[in-house]
């Protein structure tokens, strides 16, 4: 299963997770079954709030899920419509923690009530 994780830095498994999906400087693309990942820059990082476009790129990669600490309702809905499940990472501090929680099955899928309504939501 391919999983996307928004990150603040490129520091391998210890990379800090970003608080927000669309404005993350980097994304980890992880294969949870093979325990491998790569970190890529977010080429859509600079956008108006609500105009997040990284989701388009993810569908081309065959991504199945997104693990995030924060995401707007529009982006979450767009991802779900594309067949990508969105999970809250429970404020995971690092990529390693988020992937571990996901593999243990402890993360909940995002609901409309759990989405951000601005960049000061948590």
C-alpha positions as CSV (number, residue, x, y, z in Angstrom):
1,X,0.0,0.0,0.0
2,X,1.4,3.4,-0.9
3,X,1.0,6.1,1.7
4,X,1.8,9.9,1.5
5,X,3.0,11.8,4.6
6,X,3.5,15.6,4.6
7,X,6.8,16.6,6.1
8,X,8.6,19.8,7.3
9,X,12.1,18.4,6.5
10,X,14.2,15.8,4.7
11,X,15.7,13.8,7.6
12,X,14.8,10.2,6.8
13,X,12.5,8.4,9.2
14,X,13.1,11.1,11.8
15,X,11.7,13.8,9.5
16,X,9.2,16.1,11.4
17,X,5.7,15.8,10.2
18,X,4.1,19.0,8.9
19,X,1.0,20.3,10.7
20,X,-0.8,20.9,7.4
21,X,-1.1,18.9,4.2
22,X,-1.0,21.4,1.4
23,X,1.7,23.7,2.7
24,X,4.2,21.0,3.7
25,X,7.6,21.5,2.0
26,X,8.0,17.8,1.5
27,X,6.1,14.6,1.1
28,X,7.2,11.1,2.0
29,X,5.9,8.4,-0.4
30,X,6.0,5.2,1.6
31,X,5.3,1.6,0.6
32,X,3.9,0.2,3.9
33,X,4.2,-3.4,2.7
34,X,7.9,-3.1,1.6
35,X,8.9,-0.7,4.4
36,X,10.6,1.7,2.0
37,X,10.0,5.4,1.3
38,X,11.3,8.3,-0.6
39,X,11.0,12.0,0.2
40,X,10.1,14.5,-2.5
41,X,9.6,18.2,-2.6
42,X,6.1,19.7,-2.6
43,X,6.1,21.5,-6.0
44,X,2.6,22.9,-5.1
45,X,3.6,24.3,-1.8
46,X,2.9,27.9,-2.6
47,X,-0.8,28.3,-3.2
48,X,-3.8,30.2,-1.9
49,X,-5.6,28.6,1.0
50,X,-8.1,26.2,-0.4
51,X,-6.3,25.9,-3.7
52,X,-4.2,22.9,-2.8
53,X,-3.2,20.8,-5.8
54,X,-0.8,18.0,-4.6
55,X,-3.7,15.6,-4.7
56,X,-3.6,15.5,-8.5
57,X,0.0,14.3,-8.4
58,X,-0.7,11.6,-5.8
59,X,-3.4,9.8,-7.9
60,X,-0.8,9.4,-10.7
61,X,1.5,7.6,-8.2
62,X,-1.1,5.1,-7.2
63,X,-1.3,6.3,-3.6
64,X,-3.9,4.6,-1.4
65,X,-3.7,6.7,1.8
66,X,-2.6,10.0,3.3
67,X,-1.5,10.3,6.9
68,X,-1.6,13.9,8.2
69,X,-1.8,16.1,11.3
70,X,-4.0,18.6,9.7
71,X,-6.0,19.0,6.4
72,X,-8.7,21.3,5.1
73,X,-12.1,19.9,4.2
74,X,-11.8,20.6,0.5
75,X,-8.5,18.8,0.2
76,X,-9.7,15.8,2.3
77,X,-12.9,15.6,0.1
78,X,-10.9,15.8,-3.1
79,X,-8.6,13.0,-2.0
80,X,-11.5,10.8,-0.9
81,X,-13.2,11.3,-4.3
82,X,-9.9,10.2,-5.9
83,X,-10.0,7.0,-3.9
84,X,-7.3,8.0,-1.4
85,X,-8.2,7.4,2.3
86,X,-7.2,10.2,4.7
87,X,-6.1,9.4,8.2
88,X,-5.4,11.7,11.1
89,X,-1.9,10.9,12.4
90,X,-2.7,11.9,16.0
91,X,-0.1,14.7,15.9
92,X,2.7,12.3,15.2
93,X,6.0,14.1,15.6
94,X,7.9,12.1,12.9
95,X,7.4,10.1,9.8
96,X,8.5,6.9,11.6
97,X,5.8,7.5,14.3
98,X,3.1,8.1,11.8
99,X,3.9,5.0,9.7
100,X,4.2,2.9,12.9
101,X,0.7,4.0,14.1
102,X,-0.7,3.4,10.6
103,X,0.7,-0.1,10.4
104,X,-0.7,-0.9,13.9
105,X,-4.1,0.2,12.8
106,X,-4.6,2.9,15.4
107,X,-5.3,5.9,13.2
108,X,-8.8,7.1,12.4
109,X,-10.1,8.2,9.1
110,X,-10.7,11.9,8.7
111,X,-14.2,13.2,9.1
112,X,-15.6,16.6,8.2
113,X,-15.5,17.5,11.9
114,X,-11.8,16.8,12.1
115,X,-10.7,19.0,9.2
116,X,-9.0,22.4,9.5
117,X,-10.8,25.6,8.8
118,X,-7.6,27.7,8.5
119,X,-3.9,27.5,9.3
120,X,-4.4,28.2,13.0
121,X,-6.6,25.2,13.7
122,X,-4.2,23.4,16.1
